[in-house]
Amino acid sequence: MGKEFQYNPIDHIDVKNKMTVSELMSEYSNAGFAANALSEAVDIYTEMIERQDVTNFLSMAGAMVPAGMRKIVTGLIQDGYVDVLVTTGATLTHDAIEALGHKHHHGSSILRERGNESKIREHDEKLRDEGVDRIYNVYLPQEGFAILEDHLRSNVFPNIDREVSIREFTAELGRANSEKNGNGNGGIAAVAYECGVPIYCPGIQDSILGLQAWMYSQISSFSLNALGDMTEINDIAHNAKKRGAMIVGGGLPKNYILQAVLLTPRAYDYAVQLTGDSEHLGGLSGASLDEARSWGKLEKNAKNITVYADATITFPLVVAAARERVNG
């Protein structure tokens, strides 16, 4: 046989009664395809959060809050497994709506009606008439946005009626959310504020939260400095002994944390990416972390893996297994 071939046979997954998540992920290492990658992601993420000398960056894109992933993030922050959070304005919008007591709801997805486009259109037109927004198979009543606007104008904007960085804005949002629903129950921004974890949101304009900020800036002295956070996040990356990145989804948050090491002596030592996008399309969200190494965003010897699958499935499994191992 050729030099490339190594004798390493597939040892089939054995599922047993009363297996833990960590044990199941260990069994995944015996398989091929995404199962094997997911097992490696658990190994890498466990080392990332277990080592005291690693500064952990978490980036999160996509509708993870509407999909029900909010408590996973707040738990990681509370237990000290997140040092920096980079996310989207949409994430903070939906997080704040939940902090104010509103919920996202189960609905029907477009896939259930595939083949009948007129019925799909009729379905979404009815939702619009009822004042309900659809995110795949999740519904959100629009009244939540009205409550959010009142919250921002009453409890957030008046306290920062000047030019501030986006991180200062997200911290003030977290403070206000915490006052509404504190003691660890106020959601991502609130828990980050309570734990002193900075939230960076480079694309905040592309969200209802950003739209509300712009509207308020038209009638006040409030404004956002889009470059104000660059020094902070670059300093954190520069001063870290070692760096780890957990990348959930892709988009702007992914690149924002990866580019933070371009001006530092060392790049990321660990990185895990969980994405449902495809690598062969050439887009950022599907680009492998091996590709990021070519840009100097990962060390040549960095431990990294990209798992191509639905992040609402992979993220809970990776976090659950890693926490189980770290906690003994």
DRENMAR-350180 format. One line per field, with one value per residue (C-alpha): residue in three letters; x negated, y, z negated. Coordinates in Angstrom, 3 decimals. Each point is the difference from the previous one (the first is absolute). Layout:
<pts>
r	(ALA:...)
u	(X:...)
v	(Y:...)
w	(Z:...)
</pts>
This chain:
<pts>
r	(MET:GLY:LYS:GLU:PHE:GLN:TYR:ASN:PRO:ILE:ASP:HIS:ILE:ASP:VAL:LYS:ASN:LYS:MET:THR:VAL:SER:GLU:LEU:MET:SER:GLU:TYR:SER:ASN:ALA:GLY:PHE:ALA:ALA:ASN:ALA:LEU:SER:GLU:ALA:VAL:ASP:ILE:TYR:THR:GLU:MET:ILE:GLU:ARG:GLN:ASP:VAL:THR:ASN:PHE:LEU:SER:MET:ALA:GLY:ALA:MET:VAL:PRO:ALA:GLY:MET:ARG:LYS:ILE:VAL:THR:GLY:LEU:ILE:GLN:ASP:GLY:TYR:VAL:ASP:VAL:LEU:VAL:THR:THR:GLY:ALA:THR:LEU:THR:HIS:ASP:ALA:ILE:GLU:ALA:LEU:GLY:HIS:LYS:HIS:HIS:HIS:GLY:SER:SER:ILE:LEU:ARG:GLU:ARG:GLY:ASN:GLU:SER:LYS:ILE:ARG:GLU:HIS:ASP:GLU:LYS:LEU:ARG:ASP:GLU:GLY:VAL:ASP:ARG:ILE:TYR:ASN:VAL:TYR:LEU:PRO:GLN:GLU:GLY:PHE:ALA:ILE:LEU:GLU:ASP:HIS:LEU:ARG:SER:ASN:VAL:PHE:PRO:ASN:ILE:ASP:ARG:GLU:VAL:SER:ILE:ARG:GLU:PHE:THR:ALA:GLU:LEU:GLY:ARG:ALA:ASN:SER:GLU:LYS:ASN:GLY:ASN:GLY:ASN:GLY:GLY:ILE:ALA:ALA:VAL:ALA:TYR:GLU:CYS:GLY:VAL:PRO:ILE:TYR:CYS:PRO:GLY:ILE:GLN:ASP:SER:ILE:LEU:GLY:LEU:GLN:ALA:TRP:MET:TYR:SER:GLN:ILE:SER:SER:PHE:SER:LEU:ASN:ALA:LEU:GLY:ASP:MET:THR:GLU:ILE:ASN:ASP:ILE:ALA:HIS:ASN:ALA:LYS:LYS:ARG:GLY:ALA:MET:ILE:VAL:GLY:GLY:GLY:LEU:PRO:LYS:ASN:TYR:ILE:LEU:GLN:ALA:VAL:LEU:LEU:THR:PRO:ARG:ALA:TYR:ASP:TYR:ALA:VAL:GLN:LEU:THR:GLY:ASP:SER:GLU:HIS:LEU:GLY:GLY:LEU:SER:GLY:ALA:SER:LEU:ASP:GLU:ALA:ARG:SER:TRP:GLY:LYS:LEU:GLU:LYS:ASN:ALA:LYS:ASN:ILE:THR:VAL:TYR:ALA:ASP:ALA:THR:ILE:THR:PHE:PRO:LEU:VAL:VAL:ALA:ALA:ALA:ARG:GLU:ARG:VAL:ASN:GLY)
u	(0.000:-1.011:-1.599:3.220:1.930:-0.195:1.500:2.751:3.286:3.425:1.169:3.756:1.828:1.325:2.994:0.731:2.550:-0.751:-2.827:-1.066:-0.338:-3.766:-0.018:2.144:-2.358:-2.911:1.812:0.390:-3.778:0.293:2.178:-0.595:1.435:1.425:0.255:-3.776:-0.399:2.480:-1.946:-3.185:1.840:0.829:-3.654:-1.213:2.675:-0.594:-3.664:0.915:2.223:-1.992:-3.325:-0.364:-2.384:2.456:2.091:3.245:1.781:3.544:1.566:3.628:2.031:3.345:3.313:-1.389:2.160:3.289:-1.082:-0.410:-3.761:0.051:-0.579:-3.005:-1.736:0.985:-1.223:-3.380:-0.365:1.021:-2.464:-2.912:-0.330:0.460:-2.371:1.198:3.334:0.469:3.487:2.599:2.487:2.760:-1.248:0.100:3.403:1.609:-1.869:1.388:3.533:-0.195:-1.524:3.134:2.227:0.937:-0.507:-0.740:2.471:0.068:1.473:0.102:-2.876:0.053:-1.306:3.272:1.776:-2.608:1.499:2.917:-1.445:3.395:0.784:-3.383:0.638:3.493:-1.398:-2.523:2.506:2.325:-2.868:-0.639:3.674:-0.136:-3.122:-2.306:-3.524:-1.329:-3.544:0.065:2.221:-0.009:2.564:-0.450:2.954:-0.926:1.219:-3.351:-1.730:2.296:-0.829:-3.709:0.246:1.587:-2.675:-2.818:1.434:0.873:-2.838:-2.981:-0.464:0.520:-2.999:-2.367:1.158:-3.396:-2.397:-0.874:-1.617:2.198:-1.414:1.058:3.470:0.272:-1.173:2.701:2.550:-1.191:0.316:3.559:0.960:-1.508:2.072:3.127:-0.804:-3.225:-1.741:-1.184:3.426:-0.244:-1.557:-3.265:-0.587:1.082:-2.214:-2.945:0.475:0.257:-3.169:-2.012:-0.230:-0.156:2.421:-1.137:2.540:-1.716:3.114:2.481:1.450:1.360:2.714:3.069:-2.266:-2.162:3.047:1.261:-3.415:-0.014:3.513:-0.912:-3.166:2.191:1.592:-2.852:-3.742:-0.327:-2.215:-2.072:-3.710:-0.416:-3.784:0.064:-0.316:-2.915:-2.654:1.654:0.417:-3.418:-1.601:1.746:-1.272:-3.480:-0.361:1.332:-2.492:1.954:3.140:2.999:2.965:3.396:1.752:3.720:1.266:-2.047:0.463:-1.354:-0.512:-2.243:-2.303:-0.012:-1.548:-2.353:-1.339:-0.680:-3.204:-1.356:-1.898:-1.151:-3.240:1.941:3.218:2.616:-1.310:3.418:3.093:3.287:2.496:3.576:1.676:2.692:-1.444:-2.003:-3.716:0.083:2.048:-2.998:1.873:-1.287:2.644:-0.879:-3.753:-1.950:-2.269:-2.854:0.610:-0.253:-3.483:-1.108:0.974:-2.081:3.061:-0.934:-3.406:-1.545:0.202:3.419:2.525:3.081:2.998:2.999:3.236:2.443:3.432:2.906:-1.466:3.200:-0.915:-3.781:-0.379:1.933:-1.799:-3.483:0.678:1.671:-2.803:-2.780:1.591:0.451:-3.702:-1.200:2.210:-1.285)
v	(0.000:3.651:2.211:1.963:-3.002:-0.664:-3.110:1.446:-1.912:1.450:-1.360:0.346:2.149:-1.970:1.631:-1.355:0.594:2.911:1.390:3.530:2.633:-0.129:-3.764:0.282:2.616:-2.334:-2.686:2.499:-0.016:-3.563:1.122:2.004:3.154:2.737:-2.355:-0.290:3.769:0.615:-2.266:1.919:3.274:-1.241:-0.882:3.407:2.005:-1.916:0.976:3.600:0.542:-2.188:1.809:3.057:1.739:0.091:3.097:-1.280:1.894:-1.018:1.203:-0.711:0.747:-1.238:-0.311:-1.843:1.803:-0.609:-3.640:-0.458:0.169:2.967:-1.850:-1.837:3.340:1.511:-3.133:0.167:3.661:-0.583:-2.850:1.982:-1.746:3.173:2.956:1.837:-0.283:1.211:-0.279:1.637:2.744:-2.506:-2.254:2.882:1.089:-3.396:-0.409:3.316:-0.863:-3.186:1.930:2.163:-3.042:-0.781:-3.372:-1.514:-2.717:-3.281:0.345:-1.808:0.141:0.562:-3.537:-1.518:1.649:-0.572:-0.322:2.307:3.503:1.718:-1.612:1.078:3.584:-0.045:-1.345:2.845:2.632:-1.166:0.271:3.554:0.901:-1.488:1.988:-3.025:-0.321:-3.394:-1.262:-3.377:-2.012:2.550:2.786:3.347:2.358:3.511:1.504:-1.020:2.629:2.737:-1.002:0.008:3.527:1.256:-1.752:1.566:3.508:-0.186:-1.989:-0.080:3.014:2.739:-1.304:0.230:3.175:0.598:-1.681:-3.464:-3.134:-2.929:-1.964:2.792:-0.145:-3.785:0.293:2.582:-2.259:-2.848:2.155:0.984:-3.592:-1.157:2.507:-1.267:-3.669:-0.457:-2.621:-1.923:-0.102:3.039:-1.695:0.342:3.760:0.132:-2.886:1.385:3.328:-1.723:-2.012:2.800:-1.682:2.462:-0.404:1.270:0.383:1.318:-0.321:1.509:2.276:-3.099:-0.674:1.416:0.999:1.987:1.526:1.156:1.458:1.939:1.321:1.216:1.652:2.233:1.683:-0.056:0.256:-3.781:-1.578:-3.137:0.013:-2.900:-0.125:0.497:-3.699:-0.804:0.961:-1.990:-3.311:0.244:0.701:-3.022:-2.198:1.511:-0.434:-3.570:-2.771:-2.410:0.522:-2.209:0.611:-1.684:1.071:-0.745:0.829:2.321:3.456:3.201:-1.273:-2.787:2.303:2.637:-2.329:-1.594:3.324:1.098:-2.044:1.420:2.693:-2.233:-1.987:-3.281:-1.201:-2.386:-3.140:-1.701:0.404:-1.839:1.005:-1.293:0.972:-1.170:1.849:-1.641:0.410:-0.411:3.183:2.089:2.077:0.967:-1.865:-3.346:0.536:-2.557:1.019:-1.569:2.731:2.588:-1.334:1.224:3.529:-0.204:-0.133:-3.401:-1.182:-2.570:-2.561:1.124:-2.636:0.675:-1.656:1.062:-1.949:0.344:-0.549:1.866:1.998:-0.402:-3.701:0.158:2.940:-1.598:-3.322:1.526:2.206:-2.777:-2.494:2.523:1.236:-3.578:-0.685:3.232:-0.509:-3.511)
w	(0.000:0.455:-2.616:-0.515:-1.321:-3.734:-1.580:-2.206:0.403:-0.779:-3.355:0.013:-2.541:-2.939:-1.690:-3.481:-2.732:-2.346:2.152:-0.799:2.715:-0.389:0.472:3.109:1.454:-0.686:1.973:2.839:0.365:1.305:2.907:3.150:1.549:-2.274:-2.993:-0.142:0.380:-2.809:-2.319:0.786:-0.650:-3.499:-0.638:1.140:-1.785:-3.223:0.072:0.871:-3.021:-2.382:0.371:-2.203:2.416:2.926:0.692:1.491:2.763:0.926:3.244:0.755:3.110:1.211:-1.823:-3.005:-2.565:1.858:0.417:-3.767:-0.542:-2.400:-3.286:1.419:0.555:-3.349:-1.777:1.726:-0.965:-3.619:-0.433:1.403:3.354:2.090:-0.205:3.107:1.825:3.564:1.411:2.216:-0.703:0.724:-2.810:-2.474:1.295:-0.567:-3.295:-1.287:1.088:-2.065:-2.920:0.052:-0.438:3.590:1.630:3.374:0.953:1.896:3.484:3.316:2.474:3.725:0.562:-1.168:2.896:2.700:3.459:-0.644:0.355:-0.053:-3.340:-1.383:1.067:-1.459:-3.262:-0.373:1.102:-2.793:-2.485:1.151:-0.447:-3.504:-0.897:-0.235:1.427:1.098:-0.412:1.779:-2.394:-2.829:-0.445:-1.741:-0.606:1.126:-3.262:-1.451:2.136:-1.332:-3.577:0.904:1.415:-3.205:-2.061:2.013:-0.104:-3.689:-1.546:2.367:2.281:-2.631:-1.965:2.987:1.728:1.606:2.401:-1.293:1.352:0.959:-2.938:-2.376:1.532:-0.397:-3.611:-0.716:1.667:-2.200:-3.117:0.886:0.840:-3.289:-1.949:1.721:-0.565:-1.938:-2.133:3.030:1.635:2.241:2.982:1.879:-0.200:-3.649:-1.115:1.975:-1.809:-3.381:0.676:1.608:3.397:2.915:2.899:3.384:2.777:3.134:2.176:-2.420:2.710:1.734:-2.584:-1.712:-2.884:2.405:1.645:-3.382:-0.808:3.271:-0.592:-3.483:1.318:2.191:-3.019:-2.537:-0.526:0.041:2.655:0.470:0.792:2.419:-0.527:-3.751:-0.849:2.269:-2.540:-2.794:1.792:1.636:-3.390:-1.527:2.816:-0.206:-3.759:-0.157:-0.755:2.189:2.034:0.718:2.287:-0.070:3.199:0.187:3.469:2.155:1.401:-1.477:-3.583:1.297:1.911:-2.748:-2.567:2.516:1.272:-3.598:0.077:3.250:-1.907:-2.854:-0.390:0.033:1.609:-1.428:-1.672:-0.058:2.150:0.503:2.687:0.139:3.260:2.354:2.993:2.775:0.514:3.783:0.513:-1.036:-2.564:-3.423:-1.999:1.578:0.235:-1.988:-2.850:1.944:2.570:-2.803:-0.723:3.425:-1.083:-3.153:-2.245:-1.433:-1.110:2.307:-2.799:-1.274:-1.003:2.089:1.587:2.058:-0.392:2.876:-1.510:-1.578:-2.901:-2.020:-0.138:-0.313:-2.409:-2.901:0.483:0.040:-3.013:-2.006:0.616:-0.653:-3.225:-1.148:0.506:-1.572:-3.051:-0.568)
</pts>
